[in-house]
Amino acid sequence: MRLTVFLLAGYALLEHLSVALHEPDLGLAALVLLAVLVLLGPLRQGRAWAFVAVAGLAALLGLERVRAWAPAAFFLSPIAINTGLAWVFGHTLVRGQTPLVARIVRLLHARDGVPDPAVWGYARSVTQWWTALFCFNALTCLVLALFAHPDGLLERLGVQPALSIPLELWSFHANIGCYALVGALFAIEYTIRCRRFPWQPFTGLVDFLQQVARLGPAIGEEIRAERAARTRSASR
């Protein structure tokens, strides 16, 4: 988990410095860090294809033609990250699914159970909050990227936008503001949860984060198993 946070912080910092200092090479390095972050699981497992993919991306970014279009990826990556996170939370809200936060709560309390049934409604609401926040981040990143100047998405497509937004404003929101909002929501929700449901199986924030990080593989395996079961049921 610490490595994931380090890579994400390094990616955001390099991308913002690339804009603030007008150093495109820092942005290219940020894209390589992002690739490492996305492929962190296979890389840790020693999968050869993951190492080849990261090395191949680094080599491609050294080509002049690719470097000319690489800045467009700066605009798209925060949109893709926030959209992906919105889907991670949001798709568990559909009928027949267990909200992601409720799934985490159940696994955290697997040993002793949950003493207050009100927690399930609260967990669904929290899943909705996170979905809404990541949707908001993705939408604002898209709008700012479209109207950014210079070299925003519309300008790169040859369209002169009616509204001009400083590129630095996009960078600040995409690389700092989005994560600040995530941190703020997490702090607020954590405080509310500890006051409303004081019976928690963790001793503090660090212990909570470590326990949730350890649940990651189990949650992923549960979701995959449920999806496979639905596929088998639908095919009958």
ABEGO torsion letter per residue (X at the ends): XAAAAAAAAAAAAAAAAAAAAGBAAAAAAAAAAAAAAAAAAAAAAGBAAAAAAAAAAAAAAABAAAAAAAAAAAAAAAAAAAAAAAAAAAAAABBGBBBAAAAAAAAAAAAAEBABAAAAAAAAAAAAAAAAAAAAAAAAAAAAAAABOBGBAAAAAGBBBABBBBAAAAAAAAAAAAAAAAAAAAAAAAAAAAAABABBABAEAAAAAAAAAAAAAAAAAAAAAAAAAAAAAAAX
